[in-house]
């Protein structure tokens, strides 16, 4: 690489604006007035914006070289502008120029080829780094070479085709950038979007169409000209003073008197939330990162870390038209909070109206849902036992896993692994947060896991479903159960002998500096994530095969 990584890790990145950082770490949440430098006329007023659903990405059904069908999607990473704050335009770098990017929706078992074209500038206009990308479908059991490995980069002017098997149960996934050392800045710039995998069980149990609502929440700070400001507090984390929902600041959503399903993704690069409805009504939790929970868990509030996905139902049937209910944020320890970060969005109940085709209401809140392989695991099955320590070095300003950084992985020629379970082996992993002053949302690629205990006690009600990210608070130790099931897809995305997958903190400044390691399942030498399916020059010519049925 052309960058001296060790030097980069030891100084704070305040971005192009050089905004003064807050003193971190800290034990509780810190309160401040503002992070943005917008004029009062340009600062958004909570609940004035209209809620907007993200667009859905179109596709075509194709035949591969073997005559087997697959679904083709294509997105272009490019520069664009968005209207986010009043009176100003915000430069963004996103999928198809949209913030958030377009939603991909597929059926279980449907093979997908996602072509990602990098049409970004050679250098990031604000941060100056080479605008390489690596697309990770977060929540997918993909082959290593299609998993968005940090060093498997796609350069500006190139494209890469990712194959996804979609054999897992229905779930809310998301795709986002995972480029080595610049994931935080690239994702913050706009490279994030939801991906919905659906199946018959989920369709029968939960609302569909109008009543199935994707919500991507993140925080941001803005410069006086409307551009995104950036201050990661010497890599501790970025905490913005504006809360965005699907790219809109504190929007108001009109809802019918019906049961709605909300697919909530926290796409913040550092902030965690503690969501609560302003009237104290329950949120009926039905799904976590890896899909449906065994049974519904009704909670009044819940903790939501970066990269986690939670699906909950809200019953608006008893409210009269005109009723206003706010989704609020009570926050958590180790956040930085501002005047309006306790607000998220507003629901306004309106008179009922006829539904459209494809809309499906449910008559009541379901109790029993669907269990999963991860939630059925027991400690007696575990033969792979791995201990992980999350730490920080005051000397080098590095966040580490078991005393090591991603730089150490690079220096090993990508051979160093912290664990090497075998295919279908069950693991009991113990994760200890020793970093002091920070929480860490830890993401383990490939697997769904069961959160078994937290400091020796049962996990929270909202965690009673399959997960791939776990919130690990200051001085907490969690135990996780997981099964290392390899890719079950057919054809191009088919079975494999294993390979290497990443594990990292999803506070993205922590990940970039340098809290990331890897593990291998089975044969670590196969399915090389960097060389097996590299990017190609984008000439506009692609080998997609004929349209199916033509």
Secondary structure by P-SEA (a helix, b strand, c coil): cccaaaaaaaccccccccccccccccccbbbbccccccccccccccccbbbbbbbbbbbbbbcccccbbbbbbbbbbccccccccccbbbbbbccccccccbbbbbcccbbbbbbbbcccccccccccccbbbbbbcccccccccccccccccccccbbbbbbbcccccbbbbbbbbbccccaaaaaaacccbbbbbbcaaaaacccccccbbbbbbbcccccccccbbbbcccccbbbbcccccccccbbbbbbccbbbbbbccccccbbbbbccccccccccccccccccccbbbbbcbbbbcccbbbbbbbbcccccccbbbbbcccccccccccccccccbbbbbccbbbbcccbbbbcccccbbbbccccccccccccbbbbbbbbccccccccccccccaaaaaaacccccccccccccccbbbbbccccccccccccccccccccccccccccccccccccbbbbcccbbbbbbbbbcccccccccccccbbbbbbbbcaaaaaaaccccccccccccccccccccccccccccccccccccc
